[in-house]
Amino acid sequence: MTRKIADCRKYPSEMNCSLTIIGEEEEVVRAAAEHAASVHGHEDTPEMRESVRRDLEDEVTSDDGNHFVQLIEFQSSRRDEINALMDEWEDKTGGKRTATKAVLTAEHDEPERYFEFVEFPTYERAMENSRLPETGAFAQRMRELCDGEPTFHNLDVVRAEAL
């Protein structure tokens, strides 16, 4: 059975709640309703629980065989600004982005040369992420921080193992 996800980031609030609840559908509905009542001050009613149930999404796992990775290669002498930009993008796309993991690396022997690995469940979900207005704005600002044009590599994962 596919597990379900309730993600507070999809519902902006003054407290900027970032709680994500994952589990079997009934567990998630109960926990999300209790959270909405105790933290956000909503009344725990059957209607509210039904609303939570309608908004649940399926958990996307990494073992479905359809993983996709985008490798972005770039050079920049503005590491702090790039990190701040990445933090800003994460904040603005919370609950909307389809990327599941990102790893930024710096070339050991060339510290201003970077490789970022961004993981997605599928190529289609990566393209959905690319179409977000926040991603377009991020990409434009990223280009301004780079020394030259970034290079993008679209990679289908054919084998992945935890070692």
C-alpha positions in Angstrom: 0.0 0.0 0.0 1.3 3.4 -0.9 2.1 5.7 2.0 0.6 9.2 2.1 2.1 12.6 2.8 0.7 15.7 4.5 3.0 18.7 4.2 2.3 21.9 6.1 4.6 23.8 3.7 1.8 23.6 1.1 -0.3 25.9 3.3 1.7 29.1 4.1 1.1 30.4 7.6 2.5 33.1 9.8 4.5 30.5 11.7 6.0 29.0 8.5 5.4 25.5 9.7 7.5 22.9 7.9 6.1 19.7 9.4 5.7 16.8 7.0 3.8 13.7 8.1 4.2 10.4 6.2 2.5 7.1 6.9 -0.6 5.0 6.1 -3.6 7.1 5.2 -5.6 6.9 8.4 -2.5 7.5 10.5 -1.6 10.6 8.5 -5.2 12.0 8.6 -5.4 11.6 12.4 -1.9 13.0 13.0 -2.4 15.9 10.6 -5.8 16.8 12.1 -4.4 16.7 15.6 -1.5 18.9 14.5 -3.8 21.4 12.7 -5.9 21.7 15.9 -3.1 21.8 18.5 -0.6 23.9 16.6 -2.6 25.9 14.1 -5.8 26.4 16.1 -8.2 24.7 13.7 -11.1 22.8 14.9 -10.8 19.0 14.5 -14.0 18.2 12.7 -15.0 15.5 10.3 -15.1 18.1 7.5 -11.5 19.2 8.4 -10.3 15.6 8.4 -12.0 15.1 5.0 -10.2 18.1 3.7 -6.9 16.8 5.0 -7.6 13.4 3.3 -8.4 15.1 -0.1 -5.0 17.0 0.1 -2.9 13.9 0.8 -0.3 13.0 -1.8 1.3 9.6 -2.5 4.8 9.1 -1.1 7.3 8.8 -4.0 10.1 6.4 -3.0 13.5 6.0 -4.5 13.1 2.3 -5.2 10.5 2.6 -8.0 13.2 2.2 -10.7 12.5 5.5 -12.4 15.0 7.8 -10.7 16.4 10.8 -12.5 19.3 13.0 -11.7 20.2 16.4 -13.0 23.9 17.2 -12.8 24.7 20.9 -13.0 28.3 21.9 -13.5 29.3 25.5 -12.9 32.1 27.8 -11.8 31.8 30.7 -9.4 33.8 32.7 -6.9 30.6 33.7 -5.0 30.0 30.6 -2.9 28.2 32.4 0.0 25.8 34.1 -2.4 25.1 30.8 -4.1 24.4 29.2 -0.8 22.0 32.0 0.2 20.3 31.8 -3.2 19.8 28.0 -2.8 18.4 28.6 0.7 16.0 31.2 -0.7 14.8 28.8 -3.5 14.2 26.0 -0.9 12.1 28.4 1.2 10.1 29.6 -1.8 9.4 26.2 -3.3 8.5 24.3 -0.1 5.6 22.0 -0.8 5.8 22.7 -4.5 9.2 21.4 -5.7 9.5 17.9 -7.0 13.3 17.5 -6.3 13.8 15.0 -3.5 17.5 15.5 -2.8 20.3 17.9 -3.7 24.0 17.6 -3.1 26.4 20.5 -3.9 30.0 19.6 -4.3 33.2 21.6 -4.9 36.1 20.3 -7.0 38.8 19.5 -4.4 41.6 20.7 -6.6 39.6 23.6 -8.2 37.4 25.0 -5.3 35.5 27.4 -7.5 34.3 24.6 -9.8 31.0 23.0 -8.6 28.8 20.1 -9.4 25.3 19.9 -8.0 23.4 16.6 -8.1 19.6 17.2 -8.0 17.5 14.0 -7.6 13.9 13.5 -8.8 11.6 10.5 -8.9 11.3 10.7 -12.7 12.3 12.9 -15.6 8.7 14.2 -15.9 8.8 15.4 -12.2 12.1 17.1 -13.0 10.5 19.0 -15.9 7.6 19.9 -13.6 10.1 21.3 -11.2 11.8 23.3 -14.0 8.5 24.9 -14.9 8.0 26.4 -11.4 8.3 30.2 -11.7 10.5 30.2 -8.6 12.9 27.8 -10.4 13.1 30.0 -13.4 13.9 33.0 -11.2 16.5 31.0 -9.4 18.1 29.8 -12.6 18.4 33.4 -13.9 20.0 34.6 -10.6 22.2 31.6 -10.5 23.6 32.5 -14.0 24.4 35.9 -12.7 26.5 34.4 -9.9 28.4 32.1 -12.2 31.6 32.7 -14.1 30.3 31.4 -17.4 27.3 29.4 -18.4 26.3 26.4 -16.2 26.3 23.0 -18.0 23.2 20.7 -17.4 23.4 17.0 -17.7 20.1 15.0 -17.6 20.8 11.5 -16.3 18.6 8.5 -16.0 19.6 6.4 -13.0 20.4 2.8 -14.1 21.8 1.6 -10.9 21.9 2.9 -7.3 23.1 1.2 -4.2 23.7 2.3 -0.6 27.2 1.1 0.3 
